[in-house]
Amino acid sequence: MKKLLYVMAVMVLASVPALAATQQGTIQEGNGELGVDVGSTNMDSDTGFDSGTSLAVRGGYFFNPAWELEGQLASSSADTDIAGTNVDGTFRTYMVNGVYNFKTPKAIVPYVLAGVGMADAEVEANGLSTSDNATAFQVGGGSRFFFGKEKRAALRIDISMIQQQFDTTINNTNISAGFTWRLGK
């Protein structure tokens, strides 16, 4: 958790010179956003898994250039060997995030986010499977790098920590990159 907060602080501080200016041609009130991400999830040591590949889709609505409400569906998969038996794990999260976008003079928009939702875990080995679900919380940050004449598409990078409240508390860290498309004006 301390490492995640440190990384987020560095990202925000690196963008401080741009925070006082206004956005030009990127996010406006009433815009929407659709995006896809691919990344790596560093699993909590209590899960028995090291890391997994993650895929996510997200969509959001901008109340104004600073505030966005975002829905996110993410899935991570990993496998490990336990006593010679291959164990596959699939971990899904269904999140609603509040996103704060910092104002910048260019087409680079750093942000921080916090969310709540549900986590679902499924583990399979030797044809047997078990699953569980729990409440999930997320904090993170990243940046969008808009490009093109009208700045409708962006590369999005993101780091987040997702805490899941199963029988024990699980903390997974996700690093992802993807594309997002601005909808509207």
Contacts in CASP RR format, 6 or more apart in sequence:
PFRMAT RR
TARGET T0000
AUTHOR 0000-0000-0000
METHOD contacts of the structure
MODEL  1
MKKLLYVMAVMVLASVPALAATQQGTIQEGNGELGVDVGSTNMDSDTGFD
SGTSLAVRGGYFFNPAWELEGQLASSSADTDIAGTNVDGTFRTYMVNGVY
NFKTPKAIVPYVLAGVGMADAEVEANGLSTSDNATAFQVGGGSRFFFGKE
KRAALRIDISMIQQQFDTTINNTNISAGFTWRLGK
1 161 0 8 1.000
1 171 0 8 1.000
3 173 0 8 1.000
4 139 0 8 1.000
4 140 0 8 1.000
4 159 0 8 1.000
4 160 0 8 1.000
4 161 0 8 1.000
4 173 0 8 1.000
7 159 0 8 1.000
8 112 0 8 1.000
8 139 0 8 1.000
8 140 0 8 1.000
8 141 0 8 1.000
8 159 0 8 1.000
11 110 0 8 1.000
11 141 0 8 1.000
11 142 0 8 1.000
11 143 0 8 1.000
11 159 0 8 1.000
12 102 0 8 1.000
12 110 0 8 1.000
12 112 0 8 1.000
15 102 0 8 1.000
15 104 0 8 1.000
15 108 0 8 1.000
15 110 0 8 1.000
15 143 0 8 1.000
18 102 0 8 1.000
18 103 0 8 1.000
18 104 0 8 1.000
18 105 0 8 1.000
18 106 0 8 1.000
18 108 0 8 1.000
18 110 0 8 1.000
19 102 0 8 1.000
19 103 0 8 1.000
19 104 0 8 1.000
20 103 0 8 1.000
21 103 0 8 1.000
21 104 0 8 1.000
21 105 0 8 1.000
22 103 0 8 1.000
22 105 0 8 1.000
23 65 0 8 1.000
23 103 0 8 1.000
23 104 0 8 1.000
23 105 0 8 1.000
23 109 0 8 1.000
24 105 0 8 1.000
24 106 0 8 1.000
24 107 0 8 1.000
25 107 0 8 1.000
25 146 0 8 1.000
25 150 0 8 1.000
25 151 0 8 1.000
26 65 0 8 1.000
26 107 0 8 1.000
26 109 0 8 1.000
26 144 0 8 1.000
26 146 0 8 1.000
26 151 0 8 1.000
26 154 0 8 1.000
26 182 0 8 1.000
27 62 0 8 1.000
27 65 0 8 1.000
27 68 0 8 1.000
27 101 0 8 1.000
27 109 0 8 1.000
27 182 0 8 1.000
28 62 0 8 1.000
28 65 0 8 1.000
28 184 0 8 1.000
28 185 0 8 1.000
29 62 0 8 1.000
29 63 0 8 1.000
29 64 0 8 1.000
29 65 0 8 1.000
30 61 0 8 1.000
30 62 0 8 1.000
30 63 0 8 1.000
30 184 0 8 1.000
30 185 0 8 1.000
31 61 0 8 1.000
31 62 0 8 1.000
31 182 0 8 1.000
31 183 0 8 1.000
31 184 0 8 1.000
31 185 0 8 1.000
32 59 0 8 1.000
32 60 0 8 1.000
32 61 0 8 1.000
32 62 0 8 1.000
32 182 0 8 1.000
32 183 0 8 1.000
32 184 0 8 1.000
33 58 0 8 1.000
33 59 0 8 1.000
33 60 0 8 1.000
33 61 0 8 1.000
33 62 0 8 1.000
33 68 0 8 1.000
33 70 0 8 1.000
33 180 0 8 1.000
33 181 0 8 1.000
33 182 0 8 1.000
33 183 0 8 1.000
34 57 0 8 1.000
34 58 0 8 1.000
34 59 0 8 1.000
34 60 0 8 1.000
34 180 0 8 1.000
34 181 0 8 1.000
34 183 0 8 1.000
35 57 0 8 1.000
35 58 0 8 1.000
35 59 0 8 1.000
35 156 0 8 1.000
35 178 0 8 1.000
35 179 0 8 1.000
35 180 0 8 1.000
35 181 0 8 1.000
36 55 0 8 1.000
36 56 0 8 1.000
36 57 0 8 1.000
36 58 0 8 1.000
36 178 0 8 1.000
36 179 0 8 1.000
37 54 0 8 1.000
37 55 0 8 1.000
37 56 0 8 1.000
37 57 0 8 1.000
37 58 0 8 1.000
37 74 0 8 1.000
37 156 0 8 1.000
37 158 0 8 1.000
37 176 0 8 1.000
37 177 0 8 1.000
37 178 0 8 1.000
38 53 0 8 1.000
38 54 0 8 1.000
38 55 0 8 1.000
38 56 0 8 1.000
38 176 0 8 1.000
38 177 0 8 1.000
38 178 0 8 1.000
39 53 0 8 1.000
39 54 0 8 1.000
39 55 0 8 1.000
39 174 0 8 1.000
39 175 0 8 1.000
39 176 0 8 1.000
39 177 0 8 1.000
40 51 0 8 1.000
40 52 0 8 1.000
40 53 0 8 1.000
40 54 0 8 1.000
40 174 0 8 1.000
40 175 0 8 1.000
40 176 0 8 1.000
41 51 0 8 1.000
41 52 0 8 1.000
41 53 0 8 1.000
41 54 0 8 1.000
41 76 0 8 1.000
41 78 0 8 1.000
41 91 0 8 1.000
41 172 0 8 1.000
41 173 0 8 1.000
41 174 0 8 1.000
42 50 0 8 1.000
42 51 0 8 1.000
42 172 0 8 1.000
42 173 0 8 1.000
42 174 0 8 1.000
42 175 0 8 1.000
43 49 0 8 1.000
43 50 0 8 1.000
43 51 0 8 1.000
43 52 0 8 1.000
43 76 0 8 1.000
43 78 0 8 1.000
43 91 0 8 1.000
43 172 0 8 1.000
44 170 0 8 1.000
44 171 0 8 1.000
44 172 0 8 1.000
46 168 0 8 1.000
46 170 0 8 1.000
47 170 0 8 1.000
47 172 0 8 1.000
48 80 0 8 1.000
48 82 0 8 1.000
49 78 0 8 1.000
49 79 0 8 1.000
49 80 0 8 1.000
49 89 0 8 1.000
50 78 0 8 1.000
50 80 0 8 1.000
51 78 0 8 1.000
52 76 0 8 1.000
52 77 0 8 1.000
52 78 0 8 1.000
53 76 0 8 1.000
53 77 0 8 1.000
53 78 0 8 1.000
54 74 0 8 1.000
54 75 0 8 1.000
54 76 0 8 1.000
54 174 0 8 1.000
54 176 0 8 1.000
55 74 0 8 1.000
55 75 0 8 1.000
55 76 0 8 1.000
56 72 0 8 1.000
56 73 0 8 1.000
56 74 0 8 1.000
56 75 0 8 1.000
56 176 0 8 1.000
57 72 0 8 1.000
57 73 0 8 1.000
58 70 0 8 1.000
58 71 0 8 1.000
58 72 0 8 1.000
58 73 0 8 1.000
58 180 0 8 1.000
59 70 0 8 1.000
59 71 0 8 1.000
59 72 0 8 1.000
60 68 0 8 1.000
60 69 0 8 1.000
60 70 0 8 1.000
60 71 0 8 1.000
61 68 0 8 1.000
61 69 0 8 1.000
61 70 0 8 1.000
62 68 0 8 1.000
62 101 0 8 1.000
63 69 0 8 1.000
65 101 0 8 1.000
65 103 0 8 1.000
66 100 0 8 1.000
66 101 0 8 1.000
66 102 0 8 1.000
66 103 0 8 1.000
67 98 0 8 1.000
67 99 0 8 1.000
67 100 0 8 1.000
67 101 0 8 1.000
68 98 0 8 1.000
68 99 0 8 1.000
68 101 0 8 1.000
68 111 0 8 1.000
69 96 0 8 1.000
69 97 0 8 1.000
69 98 0 8 1.000
69 99 0 8 1.000
70 96 0 8 1.000
70 97 0 8 1.000
70 98 0 8 1.000
70 99 0 8 1.000
70 113 0 8 1.000
71 95 0 8 1.000
71 96 0 8 1.000
71 97 0 8 1.000
72 93 0 8 1.000
72 94 0 8 1.000
72 95 0 8 1.000
72 96 0 8 1.000
72 97 0 8 1.000
73 92 0 8 1.000
73 93 0 8 1.000
73 94 0 8 1.000
73 95 0 8 1.000
74 92 0 8 1.000
74 93 0 8 1.000
74 95 0 8 1.000
74 174 0 8 1.000
75 90 0 8 1.000
75 91 0 8 1.000
75 92 0 8 1.000
75 93 0 8 1.000
76 90 0 8 1.000
76 91 0 8 1.000
76 92 0 8 1.000
76 172 0 8 1.000
76 174 0 8 1.000
77 88 0 8 1.000
77 89 0 8 1.000
77 90 0 8 1.000
77 91 0 8 1.000
78 88 0 8 1.000
78 89 0 8 1.000
78 91 0 8 1.000
79 86 0 8 1.000
79 87 0 8 1.000
79 88 0 8 1.000
79 89 0 8 1.000
80 86 0 8 1.000
80 87 0 8 1.000
81 87 0 8 1.000
82 125 0 8 1.000
85 125 0 8 1.000
85 126 0 8 1.000
86 125 0 8 1.000
87 123 0 8 1.000
87 124 0 8 1.000
87 125 0 8 1.000
88 123 0 8 1.000
88 124 0 8 1.000
88 125 0 8 1.000
89 121 0 8 1.000
89 122 0 8 1.000
89 123 0 8 1.000
89 124 0 8 1.000
90 121 0 8 1.000
90 122 0 8 1.000
90 123 0 8 1.000
91 119 0 8 1.000
91 120 0 8 1.000
91 121 0 8 1.000
91 122 0 8 1.000
91 172 0 8 1.000
92 119 0 8 1.000
92 120 0 8 1.000
92 121 0 8 1.000
93 117 0 8 1.000
93 118 0 8 1.000
93 119 0 8 1.000
93 120 0 8 1.000
93 136 0 8 1.000
93 138 0 8 1.000
93 162 0 8 1.000
93 164 0 8 1.000
94 117 0 8 1.000
94 118 0 8 1.000
94 120 0 8 1.000
95 115 0 8 1.000
95 116 0 8 1.000
95 117 0 8 1.000
95 136 0 8 1.000
95 138 0 8 1.000
95 162 0 8 1.000
96 115 0 8 1.000
96 116 0 8 1.000
96 117 0 8 1.000
97 113 0 8 1.000
97 114 0 8 1.000
97 115 0 8 1.000
97 138 0 8 1.000
98 113 0 8 1.000
98 114 0 8 1.000
98 115 0 8 1.000
99 111 0 8 1.000
99 112 0 8 1.000
99 113 0 8 1.000
100 111 0 8 1.000
100 112 0 8 1.000
100 113 0 8 1.000
101 109 0 8 1.000
101 110 0 8 1.000
101 111 0 8 1.000
102 109 0 8 1.000
102 110 0 8 1.000
102 111 0 8 1.000
104 110 0 8 1.000
107 145 0 8 1.000
107 146 0 8 1.000
107 147 0 8 1.000
107 151 0 8 1.000
107 154 0 8 1.000
108 143 0 8 1.000
108 144 0 8 1.000
108 145 0 8 1.000
108 146 0 8 1.000
109 143 0 8 1.000
109 144 0 8 1.000
109 146 0 8 1.000
109 154 0 8 1.000
110 141 0 8 1.000
110 142 0 8 1.000
110 143 0 8 1.000
111 141 0 8 1.000
111 142 0 8 1.000
111 143 0 8 1.000
111 144 0 8 1.000
112 139 0 8 1.000
112 140 0 8 1.000
112 141 0 8 1.000
112 142 0 8 1.000
113 138 0 8 1.000
113 139 0 8 1.000
113 140 0 8 1.000
113 141 0 8 1.000
113 160 0 8 1.000
114 137 0 8 1.000
114 138 0 8 1.000
114 139 0 8 1.000
114 140 0 8 1.000
115 137 0 8 1.000
115 138 0 8 1.000
115 139 0 8 1.000
116 135 0 8 1.000
116 136 0 8 1.000
116 137 0 8 1.000
116 138 0 8 1.000
117 135 0 8 1.000
117 136 0 8 1.000
117 137 0 8 1.000
117 138 0 8 1.000
118 133 0 8 1.000
118 134 0 8 1.000
118 135 0 8 1.000
118 136 0 8 1.000
119 133 0 8 1.000
119 134 0 8 1.000
119 135 0 8 1.000
119 136 0 8 1.000
119 162 0 8 1.000
119 164 0 8 1.000
119 166 0 8 1.000
119 170 0 8 1.000
120 131 0 8 1.000
120 132 0 8 1.000
120 133 0 8 1.000
121 131 0 8 1.000
121 132 0 8 1.000
121 133 0 8 1.000
121 134 0 8 1.000
121 164 0 8 1.000
121 166 0 8 1.000
122 129 0 8 1.000
122 130 0 8 1.000
122 131 0 8 1.000
123 129 0 8 1.000
123 130 0 8 1.000
123 131 0 8 1.000
132 166 0 8 1.000
134 164 0 8 1.000
134 165 0 8 1.000
134 166 0 8 1.000
135 164 0 8 1.000
135 165 0 8 1.000
136 162 0 8 1.000
136 163 0 8 1.000
136 164 0 8 1.000
136 165 0 8 1.000
137 162 0 8 1.000
137 163 0 8 1.000
137 165 0 8 1.000
138 160 0 8 1.000
138 161 0 8 1.000
138 162 0 8 1.000
138 163 0 8 1.000
139 160 0 8 1.000
139 161 0 8 1.000
140 158 0 8 1.000
140 159 0 8 1.000
140 160 0 8 1.000
140 161 0 8 1.000
141 158 0 8 1.000
141 159 0 8 1.000
141 160 0 8 1.000
142 156 0 8 1.000
142 157 0 8 1.000
142 158 0 8 1.000
142 159 0 8 1.000
143 156 0 8 1.000
143 157 0 8 1.000
144 154 0 8 1.000
144 155 0 8 1.000
144 156 0 8 1.000
144 180 0 8 1.000
145 154 0 8 1.000
145 155 0 8 1.000
145 156 0 8 1.000
145 157 0 8 1.000
146 152 0 8 1.000
146 153 0 8 1.000
146 154 0 8 1.000
146 182 0 8 1.000
147 153 0 8 1.000
147 154 0 8 1.000
147 155 0 8 1.000
151 182 0 8 1.000
152 181 0 8 1.000
152 182 0 8 1.000
153 179 0 8 1.000
153 180 0 8 1.000
153 181 0 8 1.000
153 182 0 8 1.000
154 179 0 8 1.000
154 180 0 8 1.000
154 181 0 8 1.000
154 182 0 8 1.000
155 177 0 8 1.000
155 178 0 8 1.000
155 179 0 8 1.000
156 177 0 8 1.000
156 178 0 8 1.000
156 179 0 8 1.000
156 180 0 8 1.000
157 176 0 8 1.000
157 177 0 8 1.000
157 178 0 8 1.000
158 174 0 8 1.000
158 175 0 8 1.000
158 176 0 8 1.000
158 177 0 8 1.000
159 173 0 8 1.000
159 174 0 8 1.000
159 175 0 8 1.000
159 176 0 8 1.000
160 173 0 8 1.000
160 174 0 8 1.000
161 171 0 8 1.000
161 172 0 8 1.000
161 173 0 8 1.000
161 174 0 8 1.000
162 171 0 8 1.000
162 172 0 8 1.000
162 173 0 8 1.000
162 174 0 8 1.000
163 169 0 8 1.000
163 170 0 8 1.000
163 171 0 8 1.000
164 170 0 8 1.000
164 171 0 8 1.000
164 172 0 8 1.000
END
